[in-house]
Amino acid sequence: MSFELPYNRLLHYGGMPHLTDPINHFQTFDPSTGKPIGDIQAASPADVDAAIQAAEKAFPSWSTTPAIQRSRVLHRAATLLRAANDEIARAETHDTGKPFSETSTVDVATGADVLEYYANLVGGGGLNGETVQLRGGVWCYTTKEPLGVTASLTIWHTEEELRFVVLTELCGSLRLAWLQEIPSEFTSLHGETLAQVYTDAGLPPGVFNVVNGDGGIGAYLTSHPSIAKVSFTGQVSTGKKVATSAASEMKYVTMELGGKSALIILEDAMLETAVDGAMMANFFSSGQVCTNGTRVFVPEQLKNVFEERLLEKMSLIRIGDLMDPKTNMGPLVSKIHYDKVVGYIKHGISVDKAELLYGGPDPPVGVPLGCENGYWVQPTIFHNCTDDMKIVRDEIFGPVMCILPYDTVEHAIRRANDTPLGLAAGVFTQDLNQAHTIISKLQAGITWVNTWGESPAEMSVGGWKQSGLGVENGRKGIEAWVRTKSTLVDMTGSVATAFTELEGSKSVAGDRGRPMNWRKSSRQDKGRAVRSDKVCMAVQAAASDL
């Protein structure tokens, strides 16, 4: 597999690449130039079926492989990823438009961190079941069982994909998953790359499979009767369709959907920290982060000084050659998405009548020579916004910040919660008691205090309301990929039963027809038999009252 232009990618299932139909392919584009950089083999329903069959074939062996052996595969994969960090990062930069300064320090490294976290967790018995002693001779225990073949529909953030691969493929947990994966059709380079990494790390054929395709192939995969679970990351409307399809077959689902998250700055917040947090919550990855805090609530008394310092620091956003380590902002991921974001900016100006503080719909300064046709957007700030504006209510998924003044903290909290979404939220203040109070009132699944955006492997994350189902990361995240089996064991030698003889009565049948091993209640069973007699008598009395 080549890490040099052009980047051509095939399907990967059963442990090897497949070119099943040379005509059925699509192009992937460099967002910085708008030019094609490679051909991606597209899957057909027959390819999906073949990939699922490969996964089902891998199940018996992989599902019984000891956890420590699966852990070693993940450790080797993490080592291989780190060794190829720069090569993979360069390809990701061409594919996603994210600067090399980001892909080389965040994307691959974060994915490797996640692999190592789950390798250590699972290899150390972190997902063993529990045992409970109920009474003498009676106890129960739980085990974690594999779900079966699972499917993921992924977006273009490599670290997100690596996180999913971990949770399914080894799945960290127990012997789980035989993954079928569909990368985004806009950024499909990394799928086969990861498949090759896992193959080189010793993952058996069929455990991790990649099929590239559009929404039609995604729909076919999620509705396939052999798929036990579907994971989807994307916009709410698509997530609802995927969840509906999965629900018809009672499949397990994990959804990380959209957000319109609130960042609340209190009057006592450290100004530099608040400004830095707001910039990270809006402009990192060109604003293409689900958890971005695009509704920035600032107290009236602090608004002027906050905006002044924010404008001073906007010069620290550097648009330029994506391979230049000084560049920290790139273009948007696709032409379709570029048109959407620019459309929102224009709507904010002409329809919402929002006050433009910085940026706008025009191309930014600093676009490299030869990249004029790329999908570059200025980082944009609107201020004095109101809650009813479209740019305030809709997820834009681009570098667009909305500043909303507020009078009281309680009022800010009510406004922050006034959205059907609930992915993330945060607060900046030096009063930690008040911070915890505010966090407890914010209706969001991921929250931060005096920072924004970090979600390490140890931290379980997931959206509330229409922002998702289930969680990722941490111990809770991995438990979403297994099912629990509970077993109760009784070693007392008898069964507590309601069907016993009443005291002083004799069976009509006598001993005739009784099994050879039948016996009367022993001394140790006497108390239990008496309790059963009382139950029978109570039932008999109730019947006589009817």
N, C-alpha and C positions, 0 to 999 in steps of 0.2 A: 504494500500500500504506500502510495507516494505522499510526501508532505510538501511537494513542489507543485507549482502551477503547471498545467491545469489540475484541479482537484477532481478526479473522477471517482465515484463511489458506487459500490454494488450492494446487493442485499447480502445478508449474512445469517445463515441458519444451518443447523446441524454441524457447526464447527468449521464452516468454510464459506467463502464468498460465492455468490451465484449471479450469473448474467443470464436471466431466463428469457428476456425479450429485448434485443438490441434496439427495437423501435420505441418501446415503452419507457421513456425517460423524461426527465425535466431538468432545466438548468438552474444552477444556483448562482447568485449575483453577489459581487462585492459592493456592499452598501456605500462605500466611500467614492466609488466611481460610477456605479450603476451598470457596470459591464459584467458579462458572464465569466465565471471562473472555473466552471466544471459542469459535468453531466452526472446526474444522479439516477441510478436505475430505479424505476418505479415498480412497486409490487402489484400483482394481480390477486384476486381472491384465491387462485390456486397456490400462489406463493404463501399467502397467509396460512392456508391449510397445511402446506408442507412444513412451514415453520412450527405450527402447533403440533404436528405429528412428531417432529424432532424433539420438541419439548416433552411431550408425553412419553416418548421413548427413553428420555434421560431421567424421568421421574423415579423409577424404582431404585436405581443405584444411588442417585444424588440424595434422595430423601432418607437414605439409611447411612449416609456418610457421616462419621463422627464430627461433631461441631469443631473440634480442634483442627481437623484436616481442612474443613471449609474455611476456617479462619486463616490458615496458612496461604490458601489461594488468594484471599483478599490482601494479605500483607505483601505477597509477591506482586499483585496488581498495583498496589500503591507505590511500590518501589519502581516498577516500570513506568508508571505515570510521572513520577518525579524525575526520572532519568530523561524522559522525552518531553519535559515541561515546555521548553522553548519552542520545539517543533510543533507541538499541539497548539500552543498559544498563538503562534504565527498563523496557523491555519484558521483558528477561531477568529482572529482579528479580521482576516480576509472574509470570513463567512458571516460574521455578526456585525462588523463595524465597530466593535469595542476596541479601544486603544490597547496596544501591546502592554502598556504599563499596567493595565487592568487584567487582561487575560493571563499574563505571565506571573502575576503575583496573587491573584484571587481565584480565578476559575479552576485551573488544574490543581493548584495547591489545596483549595478548599475541598475539592472532590477527594483528593488523597487523604486529607484529614478525616473525612467521613468514613472512608474505607477502613482506616486504621482504628477509628473509634469502635465501629461495629465488629471488626475482627477481634479486638480485645474483649469486648463485651460478651460476644457469643463464645469465643474460645475459652473464656474463663467461667463458663456456666451461668452467665448472667440472665439467661432466659429459661433456666430450669423452673419446673413447677413448684408448687407448695404442698406441704403435708400438714394436716390438722388432726390431732388426736381428739376424738369426740367423747369417748368413754372407754372403760376397760375393754380391750379387745375389738374396738370399733374405731376406724379412722378413715379419712378420705384424702385423696391426693389429686392433683391436677397435672396434666401434661399439655405441652404445646404441639399441635399437629400442623403439618403443612397444608396450605390451601389448595395447591395444585398449580395449574398454568395461570399466570397473571399477565396483564397487559398494561402498558403505559403509553399515553399520548403526551409527548413532551414538548416543551418550548425550547427557545434557543439558548437558555442559560446553561452552560456546561455543568456548573456545580449542582444545579437542580437535577440534571440527568444522572450524574454520578451518585447522588443521594438515593435516587430511585433504584438504580442498579444494585446498590448495596442492600437495600431493604427487600429486594426481591431475589436477586440471584443467589446470594449465599443465604439468602435473605437472612441476613444476619441471623436471623433467628434460626429456627429449627428446620433445617433440611428443606426449606421452602423453595421455591420458585423457579420456575421454568419460564423465563420472561420472554414475552414478545414485545418489541418496542417500536414505536413509530416516531422518529424525530420530526420536528417541524419541517414542512416542505420549504420554508424559507432558509433554514440553517440545518442542512442534513449531513454536513461533513463528519461530525463527531461520532455518529452512530457506528459506522464500520470501524472507525479508529478504536473505540472502546471495545468492540467485539474482538478485535485482534489482540488488544492488550489482555483481555481476559483469557483468550485462547493461549497466548504465550505464558500466562501465569499458571496454566494448568487446569482451567475450568473445563469440565467435560463437554463434548459436543452436545448441543441442544439445550443447554442450561440457559444460555443468553443468546437471543436471536434478534435480528434487526430487519424490519421491513419498512421501506420508505413509501410514503404515499400521501394522498390528500385526504379530505374529509370523508370521501366515500370508502376508502380503505379503512379509515379509522372506525367508521360506523360498522363495517363488516366485522372487524376484529372485536369490537366491544359487544356485539350481539351474538358472537359465536358461542355455541353451547358448551364448548370445551374450556372457555375462559371462566375462571373462578373469581377473579377480582380485576377491577379496572382502576387505574390511577390516572387522573387528568389534571393538568395545570393549564389554565387559560382564562378566557373571559366567561362571565356568568352565564350568558345566554347559551353558549356552547356547552358549558358544564351541565346545565339543566337537561339538555338533550342527551348527553352521555349518561347522566344519572338515570334518566327515564328509561333509556335502552337497557341499562344494566339492571334496573329494578324489575323489569318484566321477567327476568330469569333469576331474581333474588341473588344477584352477584354482590360481593363485597365491593365497596367503592371508597376511594380517598380522593378528595377534591381540594385543590388550592386554586381559588378563583380570584376575582378582582377585588380591588379595594379603593376607597376614597378616604384615606386615613387622616386623622386629626393630630396635629402637633400643637400642644398648648404651652405657651411660654408665659410664665408668671412674672410679676413685676420685680421680684427679687432675684431672678435668674442671672447668672453670669453672662454678660453680653456676648463675649467672644464664643463661649460654649454654645449659646443659643443660636448664634448666626451660623457657626460651623455645622451644628446639627441640622438646621433648616436647609442648608446647601446640600448636605449629604442626603437628606430626605427628599430632595427634588431633582438634583442634577447628576448624581452618580449613575453611571451606565446610561447617560443621556436620558435619564428619567424613566427608563424601561425596567422598572422594578415593581413587583406587585405590591410591596409593603410601603411604597413611598408615602410620605406625609405631606400631601399636596395642599391640604387646608391648614394653613399656619395661623393660629389664633394668637394675637398679640394684644396686650392691654393698651387701652387708649393712651395712658401716660407714657408708655414705652415705645409707641409706634414710630415716632419720628426718629429717635436715636437708633432704634433697631434697623429701620430702613436705610438710614444714612450709612451705618457700618456694613450692612448687607451690600449696598451698591459699591462700597469701597473694595469689598472682597470679591466681587464678581470678576474682577480682572485676573483672579487666580484660576479661572476656568480657561484652559488653553486648548483651542481647536487648531489642529494641524496634521502633519504627517502621522498616521496612526502607528508607525513603527518607531517614531521618535519617543524616547522615554519621558520627555517633558510634556507630551500631549496627554491630557487627561479627560478629553471629551471627544467622542466620535459622532458619526451620523446615526440616524435611525435605521432599523433593521431592514426595511423594505420600502418600495415605492408606495404600496397600498397604505402602509402605516404612516409614512411621511405625509401623504395627502390627508389622512385622518387628523393628524396632530396639527398641521397647518390650518386645516379647516376649523378646528376648535379655537385656535388663536384668533383667526379672523372673526369667528362668531363672538368671541369675548369682546372684541373691539366694537364691532358694528351692531350686534344685537343685544348682548348683555350690557353694553355701554360701560364695561369695566375700565378702570383707569390703568393704562399701561405704564408701568414704572421702569421696565427694562426689557429689551429684546423686541420681539414682534415677528411677523410672518416672513420678512425678507431674509435672504441667505445671510449667514454669519460672516464676519470678517475672519480671515485666516485659513479659509479652505485652500488646500494645496493645489498647485498648478496641475491641471489634468483631472481634477476631481470635481469640476463644476457641475457635473450631472449626477453627483452623488446625492444622498438623502439627508443633507445637512440642515439642521434647524437651530436657530438661536436659543440659548437659555432665556426663558421669558418669565417676567414677574408682573402680575396684576396686583394692585393694592386697593384698599377701601372696597373690597368685594362684599357682596351680600349672599345670604344662604340660598336665595332663589335662582341665582345665575346658573346657566347650564355648565359653564366651566368649573363651577364649584361643586355641582352635584354629580357630574359624570366622571368616570375614570378616563383620563386622557392617555395615560401611559406614555408620557413624553416629558420633556424638561419645562414644565409649566407650573409655576408656584402661584397660589392664590393667598393673599394676606387678608385676614378678616379681623378687624378690631373688635374688642369686647369690653364690657364694663365690669361685670362681676364674674368670679370663677364659676359659680353655679350656672350662670347663664352660658358660659363657654362650654361647660360639660353637656348641658342640654343640647346645644347646637352641634357639638361634636358627635353626639349619639343620634342626631336626626338624619339618618341615612339607612338604606336597606342593607348596607354593607358593614362588615365588622372585622376586617382583617387585622389592622394594626392601629396603634395609638401611642402617644408619648407625652411626657411632660418635662419641662425644664424649670427647676427651682432649686434653691439652696435649703429649703425647708423639707427635709425628708419625711417628716410626719405628714405634712400636707400632700407631698407627692404620693405616698401610699394611699391616702384617702381619695385622691383624684383617680388614681389608677383603678381602685376598687369600683369606681362608678362608671368607668369608660367601658362601653360595650364592644370590646375587641379581644381577639384571641392572643395577639402578640403585642406586648407593651414594653416600653422602655422608659427609663428615668435618666435624664441628663446625657443621653446618647441616642443614636438612631442607626438601625439597619443590621447590626450584628446578630447573627443567629447561628451559633456554633453547633456542632453535632450533638453536644450534650443537652441542648435546649429544645424541648418539644415545642413545635409551632403549628398553629392551625387557625383557620378563620372561623368567626361566628357569623350568625345570620346567613346572608346569601354569599358570604365570602368563602364558604367551603364546608367540607365534611371530613372529620377525622383530623389527625395530626401527623406531622413528619418530625424526624429527628428524635434523639433521646430514646429512653427505654419505652415510653409510650408510643413513639412512632413505629418502632419495630414490632410492637405487639399487634399493630394493625395488619400485619402480614401473616398472622397465625390464628388458628382457632383453638379454643380451650376445650379439653376433654376432662370431665370430672368423674372420678371413680370412688365409690364408697365400698369399703371392705369390712365385713363382719366375721370375726374369727371366734365368736362365742360358742358356736356349734348349734345355734337355734335361731329361729326366725320369729320376730315379734308379729303375731297374727291375731286377727279378730275372730278367726274361725276355730274356736275351742269348745269343748263340752262344758255345759253349765254344771255348777256344783250340785250334787245330789241326783243328777239325772244319768240315765244310761242310754247309750246309743241304741237305736232300734235295730241296727244291723249288727250290733255287737262287734266282735273282732273280725267278722267275715269280710273279705275283700280288702283288708288293710295290707299295705305293702309290707314286705318282709322286714324292712328296716324301720317300721313304725314303732314308736315308743311313747309312753306318757311323759309329761313334762317332768324334768329332773328337778332336784331340789333348787339348783341355781336358777331354773326357769320359773319357779313357783310364783315369784312376784310378778313376772311378766304375764303368766297365765291368768293370775287373778285380775290384773288390769284389763286383759282381753275379755275376761268374763264380765267385768263391769261395763265394758263397751257394748257387749252383746245384750246385756240386761237393759241398758239404756235404750238401745235400738228397739228392743222388744216392747219396752214401756211406751216409747214414742208411737209405735205402731198401734198399740192398744187404744191410744187416745184419738186415733183417726176415725 
